[in-house]
Amino acid sequence: MRPLLCLSAIALLVPSAALVAATTHQQRTIARAHGRAPWSPSPIVSYRLRVDSADLTAFAVEIRIRNGGDTLRVAMAAHPEYDDRYWRYLRDLRVSGSDGGELVAVREDSIPLWRIVTRDGEALIRYRIVLPVPAESPRAAWRPFLSPTGGLVGGPHAFLYLVSATRVPSRVTLEVPPGWEVATGLPKSSAPNAWEASDAATLVDSPMLVGRFHSWRFVVNGVPHHIAYWPMPGAPAVDTVAFARGIERLAREAMALFRGAPYRDYTFIYQDGAYGGLEHRNSVTLGVQSDALARGDLADAFDATAHEFTHTWNLMAIRPAEYGDVSYRTQPPVPGLWFSEGLTLHYADLLLRRAGLPTYDTTAITHLERMIERYMNMPGNSHHSAETISRAEYNSGPGALGDYPASTHLVGELLGTVLDLTIRASTSNRRSMDDVMRLMLARFSGGRGFTGADIQRAVVEACGCDVRRLFERHVRGVAPIDFEQHLRLAGLRPTISWVPATTRERVPEMDMRIRAWVPPEGGRPRLYIIDPSSIWGRAGIHTGDELVTINGRTVQSWREARSMIAAAGDGDTISLEIARPGGSFRPTVVMAGYLRPVVHIERRPDATSAQRAVLAGWLAARHGQRSAN
């Protein structure tokens, strides 16, 4: 195996003198507002993060600030998607001045921001991040952890940033146990064991894998890519050649689609024993299961990689207007998230097929059938507009859409298919959604983010067609997607039937269309309804109801509640006690099965030659033939 990071080769990514000069000018412009004279030099910020193998319950951080002004304001960034509020785990905060004397850090009420009054604009800030015991297993791949053989540190969970100087570069020095390596998207500094961040946003968006891990490197069109895989102790051997080659093929297809990359190098960070993934500007953190990899079952790993890697373009580069730079405040609602998430899923599936990698659905038609089934199985998908569903996605709680929950990802992916077919039909396959994505990348990968109107304009420019009604009905409005109408463009016809739901063993499946969550502040589980027509909705239960007991037994978690409900059979009665602001409610639910949709898509015998051509182009695009425009 070759080393993961050829660090000297990427030193060119260290901020140039011109960049530093421009940053200095900008900082001087706003200096007066932050307690500094406008002619004062730009702040200098450096970090040191230390992992002590003798204490893996926490890591230590030091921040040295010079030229910061009379009053420093430091904060912990809130990630727009997953604000884990790790400022709650910040301990032993100490601040000293240039003379070694103690300075006082005062935290503002209810927000992760501290004020420090200095004597000369200099301060040394020290603190520890005490890692919480994971509330679930496996753990989330984006959250930090430490173990005897490695861990994940850095990012928004580790570093406070200087609020008045978000554009200044900084240096991060790592102290890790002997024999441990580092994988991160940050470029290496000329200083030993140090990396450079061009600004605060880059710093908090660059997690660091530390420890003993496997590593590979490949180059696509002159751009280096690195893979780091951290296995848990005792993990089975993995066919690393097939794994790494699959990731390389995926990267090649993505760069071909977008005709380039918005990064100078890229790092894939895989962690055994974790789930999920999170995109970053030039890296990605992903959870994998070594048992599955050892069996050659790579579908889950490639599927997650395709999704998060595509976000490098569609979310990190093509940014919604509501996405700011770096902030300690909660991300405001993002009405265009259906595009950022849904089109990312659309292209993740497309890229997997073009790369010849495993997919969950054997064909593109089968994939479309399964999507329509999921869409119809959750009434909320057609009860809200795509923009309304998008606004409820971030930081609003599981019950934000009431008794009609919906999926931004699913609705957006289906709208991506509808738009793709519309463009192909209007241009005789000369254009496709590929052209819209490249147009969006050209226009919105700079300073300004996109709005819903920008998406519509890009589609119109790509196809020269009128899509106003489509956007009014399905993006801004609440009309259900008319699959009959839109699939007709490709000479296809969907047939939908409702059949009793069964398990894989053909056993009737009980109606479990109810979920629960526990608020971050704790308390009783709160229920939410997936379908108001379910046995739970018909019993009078509503999203937000607090679950107190099931059959007289107090319930502490949804896992416990689900286990009790799942033990009931057809015709069994379940008694619940529910707490509401107006008093208690005691519904009785009789367990029963339910109907689920089954979708079959077939070719229309009366399809025109133009419709058959659209279908041929749509299918070809999923098997390696790309738009020539």
C-alpha positions in Angstrom: 0.0 0.0 0.0 1.1 3.5 -0.7 0.9 6.3 1.9 -2.4 8.1 1.9 -1.1 11.7 1.7 1.8 12.7 -0.5 1.9 15.8 1.7 4.7 17.7 0.0 2.9 17.4 -3.3 -0.1 19.3 -2.1 1.8 22.2 -0.4 0.6 24.4 -3.3 -2.7 24.6 -1.5 -1.3 26.7 1.3 -2.8 30.2 1.0 -0.7 32.4 -1.3 0.7 35.8 -0.4 -1.8 37.4 -2.6 -4.7 35.7 -0.8 -3.3 36.6 2.6 -2.9 40.2 1.4 -6.5 40.4 0.1 -7.7 38.8 3.3 -5.8 41.4 5.4 -7.4 44.2 3.4 -10.8 42.8 4.1 -10.2 42.4 7.7 -8.9 45.9 8.1 -12.1 47.2 6.6 -14.2 45.6 9.4 -11.6 45.9 12.1 -13.1 49.0 13.7 -16.3 47.2 14.3 -14.5 44.5 16.4 -12.4 46.7 18.6 -9.3 47.1 16.5 -7.9 50.2 14.7 -8.4 49.9 11.0 -4.7 50.1 10.4 -3.9 47.2 12.7 -2.5 44.0 11.3 -4.7 41.1 10.5 -5.3 38.6 13.3 -3.0 35.5 13.4 -4.7 32.3 14.6 -3.1 28.9 15.2 -4.5 25.7 16.7 -3.0 22.7 18.5 -5.0 19.5 19.0 -3.7 16.8 21.2 -4.8 13.2 21.6 -3.4 11.4 24.7 -3.5 7.6 24.4 -3.7 7.5 28.2 -7.1 9.3 28.2 -9.3 8.5 25.2 -12.4 10.1 26.7 -11.4 13.6 25.4 -9.0 15.6 23.3 -7.3 18.9 24.2 -7.3 22.0 22.1 -5.2 25.2 22.2 -5.9 28.3 20.2 -3.3 31.1 20.1 -4.6 34.5 18.8 -2.5 37.5 18.0 -3.7 40.9 16.8 -7.2 40.0 17.7 -8.4 43.3 19.1 -9.3 44.4 22.6 -12.3 42.1 22.7 -12.2 38.6 21.2 -15.4 36.8 20.3 -14.9 33.1 19.8 -17.6 30.6 18.9 -18.3 27.0 18.0 -19.8 26.6 14.5 -23.2 25.1 14.0 -23.2 22.6 11.1 -26.2 23.4 8.8 -27.4 19.8 8.7 -26.2 18.2 11.9 -25.8 20.7 14.7 -24.6 18.3 17.4 -24.0 21.3 19.8 -20.7 20.0 21.0 -20.1 23.2 22.9 -22.1 21.3 25.6 -19.0 19.0 26.0 -16.4 21.8 26.2 -14.7 21.6 29.6 -11.9 23.3 31.5 -11.9 26.5 29.4 -8.9 28.6 30.4 -7.6 31.8 28.8 -4.3 33.6 29.4 -2.8 36.8 28.0 0.6 37.5 26.5 2.1 38.0 30.0 0.7 34.7 31.2 -1.9 36.3 33.3 -5.4 34.9 33.4 -8.2 36.4 31.2 -11.9 35.8 31.7 -14.1 34.2 29.0 -17.7 35.1 29.4 -20.3 33.0 27.5 -23.3 34.8 26.1 -26.7 33.4 27.1 -28.0 30.4 25.2 -25.5 30.6 22.3 -22.0 29.0 21.9 -20.1 32.3 21.9 -17.6 33.6 24.4 -16.2 37.1 24.9 -12.7 37.7 26.1 -11.3 41.1 27.0 -7.5 41.2 26.3 -4.8 43.7 27.2 -3.0 43.7 23.8 -5.1 41.6 21.4 -3.3 38.3 22.3 -4.7 35.3 24.0 -4.0 31.6 24.5 -7.2 29.6 24.9 -7.2 26.1 26.3 -10.1 23.6 26.6 -11.0 19.9 26.4 -13.8 18.3 24.4 -15.1 15.4 26.5 -16.6 12.9 24.1 -20.1 11.8 25.1 -21.0 8.2 25.3 -22.7 7.3 22.1 -26.5 7.0 22.6 -26.8 4.6 19.7 -24.8 1.8 18.1 -23.4 2.0 15.5 -22.3 5.6 15.9 -22.7 8.4 13.3 -19.7 8.6 11.0 -19.5 12.4 11.3 -19.2 12.5 15.1 -15.8 12.4 16.8 -14.5 9.3 18.6 -11.3 8.0 20.0 -10.1 4.4 20.4 -6.8 2.7 21.1 -6.1 2.4 17.3 -7.6 5.6 16.0 -10.4 8.1 15.9 -12.0 11.1 14.3 -11.2 14.6 15.5 -11.4 18.2 14.2 -14.2 19.9 12.3 -17.0 21.8 13.9 -16.9 19.5 17.0 -13.5 20.6 18.0 -12.5 24.1 17.0 -13.7 27.5 18.2 -13.2 30.2 15.6 -12.6 33.9 15.8 -15.9 35.6 14.8 -14.3 38.8 13.6 -11.7 37.0 11.4 -13.5 34.2 9.5 -11.5 34.9 6.4 -8.0 34.7 7.8 -5.9 31.5 7.3 -4.9 29.4 10.3 -2.6 26.5 11.1 -3.5 23.3 12.9 -0.8 21.2 14.6 -1.7 17.7 15.7 -0.1 15.8 18.5 -1.1 12.1 18.2 0.3 8.8 19.7 3.4 7.4 18.0 2.7 5.4 14.9 -0.6 7.2 14.1 -1.2 8.8 10.7 -3.5 11.6 9.7 -6.0 11.8 6.8 -7.8 15.1 6.1 -8.8 17.4 3.3 -6.6 20.2 4.7 -3.3 20.8 2.9 -0.1 20.0 4.7 1.9 22.9 6.1 5.7 23.2 5.8 5.8 23.0 9.6 6.0 19.5 11.1 2.7 17.7 12.0 0.8 20.8 10.8 -1.9 21.6 8.3 -3.3 24.8 6.8 -6.8 26.1 6.6 -7.5 29.0 4.2 -10.3 30.3 6.4 -12.6 29.4 9.3 -15.2 27.7 7.1 -12.5 25.4 5.7 -11.2 24.7 9.1 -14.5 23.5 10.6 -15.4 21.6 7.4 -12.3 19.4 7.5 -12.5 16.5 9.9 -9.3 14.5 10.6 -9.0 10.8 10.8 -6.1 9.8 13.1 -4.7 6.4 13.9 -3.6 3.3 12.1 -5.5 2.8 8.9 -5.2 1.5 5.4 -4.6 4.1 2.6 -4.6 4.3 -1.2 -4.2 7.0 -3.8 -5.4 7.5 -7.4 -5.4 10.4 -9.8 -8.2 11.4 -12.2 -7.4 14.0 -14.8 -4.4 15.2 -12.8 -6.4 15.5 -9.6 -5.1 13.4 -6.7 -7.7 11.4 -4.6 -6.9 9.6 -1.3 -8.8 6.8 0.4 -8.4 6.1 4.1 -10.0 3.1 5.7 -9.9 2.6 9.5 -10.8 -1.0 10.5 -11.9 -1.9 14.0 -9.6 -4.2 15.9 -10.1 -7.8 14.8 -11.9 -6.7 11.6 -11.9 -9.3 8.8 -9.6 -8.8 5.7 -11.2 -6.8 2.9 -10.6 -7.0 -0.9 -9.1 -3.6 -0.9 -8.4 -3.7 -4.7 -12.0 -4.0 -5.6 -13.0 -1.4 -3.0 -10.5 1.2 -4.2 -11.1 0.6 -7.9 -14.8 1.0 -7.4 -14.3 4.4 -5.8 -11.9 5.5 -8.5 -14.5 4.5 -11.2 -17.1 6.6 -9.4 -14.8 9.6 -9.2 -14.0 9.3 -12.9 -17.7 9.3 -13.8 -18.5 12.3 -11.5 -15.7 14.4 -13.0 -16.8 13.4 -16.5 -20.4 14.5 -15.7 -19.5 17.8 -14.3 -16.4 18.3 -16.5 -14.0 18.9 -13.8 -13.8 19.1 -10.0 -14.3 21.9 -7.5 -11.3 20.8 -5.5 -7.5 20.4 -6.0 -7.4 17.1 -4.1 -10.0 14.9 -2.3 -10.0 12.5 0.7 -12.4 9.7 1.3 -12.5 8.8 5.0 -14.1 5.4 5.8 -14.7 4.3 9.4 -15.5 0.7 10.3 -18.4 0.2 12.7 -20.1 3.5 11.9 -23.2 4.5 9.9 -24.1 7.3 7.5 -21.9 9.9 5.9 -21.4 13.6 5.6 -20.0 15.6 2.7 -17.3 18.3 3.0 -15.7 20.6 0.5 -12.9 18.3 -0.4 -13.4 15.2 1.8 -16.2 12.9 3.0 -16.7 10.9 6.2 -18.4 7.6 5.8 -19.4 4.7 7.9 -18.9 1.1 6.6 -19.2 -2.4 8.0 -16.1 -4.5 7.6 -18.1 -7.7 7.7 -20.0 -6.6 4.6 -16.8 -5.5 2.8 -15.2 -8.8 3.6 -18.1 -10.7 2.0 -17.7 -8.5 -1.1 -21.1 -6.8 -0.4 -20.1 -3.3 -1.5 -23.5 -2.0 -2.5 -24.1 -0.1 0.8 -20.6 1.5 0.8 -20.7 2.5 -2.9 -24.3 3.9 -2.5 -23.4 6.1 0.4 -20.1 7.2 -1.3 -22.0 8.1 -4.5 -24.5 10.2 -2.6 -22.0 12.1 -0.3 -19.4 12.5 -3.1 -22.0 14.0 -5.5 -22.8 16.6 -2.8 -19.3 17.9 -3.4 -20.8 19.5 -6.5 -24.5 19.7 -5.6 -24.5 21.4 -2.2 -21.0 22.3 -1.4 -20.2 24.0 -4.8 -23.8 24.6 -6.0 -24.9 26.2 -2.8 -28.4 27.3 -1.7 -28.7 31.0 -1.1 -29.5 30.4 2.5 -26.2 28.7 3.1 -23.8 31.1 4.8 -20.1 30.9 5.3 -19.6 29.8 8.9 -21.8 30.7 11.8 -22.6 29.7 15.3 -26.3 30.3 14.7 -28.8 27.6 13.6 -29.2 27.2 9.8 -32.3 28.9 8.5 -34.8 27.0 6.4 -33.6 26.0 2.9 -36.6 25.9 0.4 -34.3 24.6 -2.4 -33.1 21.6 -0.5 -35.3 19.3 -2.7 -32.8 20.2 -5.5 -29.7 19.8 -3.3 -30.7 16.4 -1.9 -33.0 15.0 -4.5 -30.9 15.7 -7.5 -27.9 14.4 -5.6 -29.7 11.1 -5.2 -30.7 11.2 -8.8 -27.1 11.5 -9.9 -25.7 9.2 -7.3 -27.8 6.4 -8.8 -26.9 7.5 -12.4 -23.2 7.6 -11.6 -23.3 4.1 -9.9 -24.8 2.7 -13.1 -22.4 4.4 -15.4 -19.5 3.2 -13.3 -20.8 -0.4 -13.4 -21.0 -0.6 -9.6 -23.6 -2.5 -7.6 -27.0 -0.8 -7.1 -30.0 -1.8 -5.0 -32.3 -1.9 -8.0 -31.2 -4.0 -11.0 -32.5 -1.6 -13.6 -33.4 2.1 -13.9 -37.0 1.2 -14.5 -37.1 -0.9 -11.3 -35.5 1.9 -9.4 -38.2 4.3 -10.7 -41.0 1.8 -9.7 -39.6 1.6 -6.1 -39.4 5.4 -5.8 -43.1 5.8 -6.9 -44.1 3.1 -4.4 -42.3 4.9 -1.6 -43.8 8.2 -2.7 -47.4 6.9 -2.6 -46.9 5.0 0.6 -46.4 8.2 2.5 -49.3 10.7 1.9 -47.2 13.6 3.1 -45.2 13.5 -0.1 -48.2 14.8 -2.0 -49.7 16.8 0.9 -46.9 19.5 0.9 -45.0 21.4 -1.7 -41.4 20.4 -2.4 -40.3 23.7 -0.9 -42.4 23.3 2.2 -40.9 19.8 2.8 -37.4 21.3 2.3 -37.9 24.1 4.8 -38.8 21.5 7.5 -35.7 19.4 6.9 -33.1 21.1 9.0 -33.3 21.8 12.7 -37.0 21.7 13.0 -37.7 18.4 14.7 -39.2 15.2 13.3 -42.8 16.4 13.8 -42.5 19.6 11.8 -44.9 18.5 9.1 -47.6 17.3 11.5 -49.4 14.1 10.7 -48.1 14.2 7.1 -44.3 13.7 7.2 -42.6 13.6 3.8 -39.1 13.1 2.3 -37.2 15.9 0.7 -34.8 13.4 -0.8 -37.5 11.2 -2.4 -39.6 14.1 -3.7 -36.5 15.8 -5.1 -35.2 12.7 -6.8 -38.6 12.1 -8.5 -38.8 15.7 -9.6 -35.3 15.3 -11.0 -36.6 12.4 -13.2 -39.6 14.4 -14.2 -37.4 17.4 -15.2 -35.0 15.1 -17.1 -37.7 13.5 -19.1 -39.3 17.0 -19.8 -36.0 18.4 -21.1 -35.2 15.3 -23.2 -38.7 15.4 -24.8 -38.5 19.1 -25.5 -35.0 18.9 -27.2 -35.2 15.5 -28.9 -32.6 14.2 -26.4 -30.1 17.0 -27.3 -30.2 18.2 -23.7 -30.9 16.7 -20.3 -30.7 17.4 -16.6 -26.9 17.1 -17.0 -26.9 20.4 -18.8 -28.9 22.0 -16.0 -26.4 20.8 -13.4 -23.4 22.1 -15.4 -25.2 25.4 -15.8 -25.9 25.7 -12.1 -22.3 24.8 -11.3 -21.0 27.6 -13.6 -23.3 30.2 -12.1 -23.5 29.3 -8.4 -20.2 27.8 -7.4 -18.9 31.3 -6.6 -20.1 33.8 -4.1 -23.9 33.8 -4.7 -26.1 30.8 -3.8 -29.1 29.8 -5.9 -32.9 30.3 -5.3 -35.9 28.4 -6.5 -36.3 30.9 -9.3 -32.7 30.2 -10.4 -33.4 26.5 -10.7 -36.4 27.2 -12.9 -34.5 29.7 -15.1 -31.7 27.1 -15.6 -34.2 24.4 -16.7 -35.8 26.9 -19.1 -32.4 27.9 -20.5 -31.4 24.2 -21.0 -34.6 23.1 -22.8 -36.2 26.3 -24.1 -39.5 25.0 -22.8 -42.1 26.4 -20.5 -41.8 24.6 -17.1 -43.7 27.3 -15.2 -46.7 25.1 -14.5 -44.6 22.2 -13.4 -42.8 24.4 -10.8 -46.0 26.0 -9.7 -47.7 22.7 -9.2 -45.0 20.5 -7.7 -42.2 22.7 -6.4 -44.2 25.7 -5.0 -47.6 24.0 -5.0 -49.1 20.8 -3.5 -50.4 18.9 -6.5 -49.4 15.2 -6.5 -47.0 14.3 -9.2 -48.9 13.0 -12.2 -46.8 10.0 -13.1 -49.1 9.0 -16.0 -48.5 12.3 -17.7 -44.8 12.6 -17.2 -43.9 9.0 -18.0 -45.9 9.2 -21.2 -43.1 11.5 -22.5 -40.9 8.4 -22.6 -43.6 6.1 -23.9 -44.1 4.5 -20.4 -47.2 3.7 -18.5 -47.3 3.1 -14.7 -49.9 0.8 -13.2 -50.6 1.0 -9.5 -52.3 -1.6 -7.4 -52.8 -1.8 -3.6 -52.1 -5.1 -2.0 -51.9 -6.4 1.6 -48.4 -5.7 3.0 -46.4 -8.8 3.8 -42.9 -9.5 5.0 -40.3 -11.2 2.8 -41.6 -14.5 4.1 -45.1 -13.6 2.8 -46.4 -13.2 6.4 -49.0 -10.4 6.8 -47.4 -7.3 8.1 -49.0 -5.4 10.9 -49.6 -1.7 10.6 -46.5 -0.1 12.2 -46.9 3.2 10.5 -46.0 5.2 13.6 -42.7 6.4 15.0 -41.4 8.3 18.0 -38.5 10.5 19.0 -37.1 11.9 22.3 -36.4 15.6 22.3 -32.8 16.7 22.8 -33.8 18.1 26.2 -35.1 14.7 27.2 -38.5 13.7 28.4 -41.2 11.3 27.2 -41.1 9.8 23.7 -43.2 11.9 21.3 -45.2 10.1 18.6 -45.5 11.0 15.0 -47.9 9.6 12.5 -46.7 8.4 9.1 -50.2 8.1 7.6 -53.3 9.6 9.1 -55.4 6.7 7.6 -53.3 4.1 9.6 -54.8 2.3 12.6 -52.9 4.8 14.8 -54.3 7.9 13.0 -57.8 6.5 13.0 -57.5 6.0 16.8 -57.1 9.7 17.2 -53.3 9.8 17.8 -51.5 12.9 16.4 -47.9 13.8 15.8 -46.5 15.4 18.9 -48.5 13.3 21.4 -46.4 12.2 24.4 -46.4 8.5 25.0 -46.7 7.6 28.7 -47.7 4.0 28.8 -48.5 0.9 26.7 -50.9 -1.6 28.2 -50.3 0.1 31.6 -46.5 -0.1 31.4 -44.4 3.1 31.4 -42.4 3.6 28.2 -39.0 5.3 28.3 -37.9 5.0 24.6 -39.2 4.3 21.2 -37.1 1.1 21.0 -39.0 -0.2 24.0 -42.4 0.9 22.6 -41.7 -0.6 19.2 -40.8 -4.0 20.8 -44.0 -4.0 22.8 -46.1 -3.1 19.7 -44.4 -5.6 17.4 -45.2 -8.4 19.9 -48.9 -7.9 19.2 -50.7 -10.0 16.5 -53.6 -9.4 14.2 -56.7 -8.5 16.2 -54.8 -7.8 19.5 -55.8 -4.7 21.4 -53.2 -2.2 22.6 -54.1 0.4 25.2 -52.1 3.6 25.3 -51.9 6.6 27.6 -51.0 9.8 25.9 -50.2 13.2 27.5 -51.4 16.4 25.7 -51.4 20.0 26.8 -55.1 19.7 27.4 -54.9 16.5 29.5 -54.4 12.8 29.1 -55.9 10.7 26.3 -56.3 6.9 26.4 -56.9 5.5 22.9 -57.3 1.8 22.1 -55.8 0.4 18.9 -56.7 -2.9 17.4 -53.8 -4.3 15.5 -54.4 -5.1 11.8 -52.6 -5.2 8.5 -52.6 -2.5 5.8 -52.4 -2.0 2.1 -49.2 -0.9 0.3 -48.8 0.2 -3.3 -47.2 -1.9 -6.0 -46.0 -0.1 -9.1 -45.3 -1.7 -12.5 -44.0 0.4 -15.4 -44.4 -0.9 -18.9 -43.9 0.4 -22.4 -46.9 1.8 -24.1 -47.7 -0.2 -27.3 -48.9 3.1 -28.9 -45.7 5.0 -28.1 -44.6 7.4 -30.8 -41.1 7.2 -32.3 -40.3 10.5 -30.5 -41.4 9.0 -27.1 -39.4 5.8 -27.8 -36.3 8.0 -28.6 -36.7 9.8 -25.3 -36.8 6.5 -23.4 -33.7 5.2 -25.3 -31.8 8.4 -24.4 -32.9 8.3 -20.8 -31.8 4.6 -20.4 -28.6 5.1 -22.3 -27.6 8.0 -20.0 -27.7 5.5 -17.1 -25.4 3.1 -18.8 -22.4 5.2 -19.8 -23.7 7.4 -22.7 -23.4 11.0 -21.7 -24.8 14.2 -23.0 -22.6 15.6 -25.8 -23.5 19.2 -25.1 
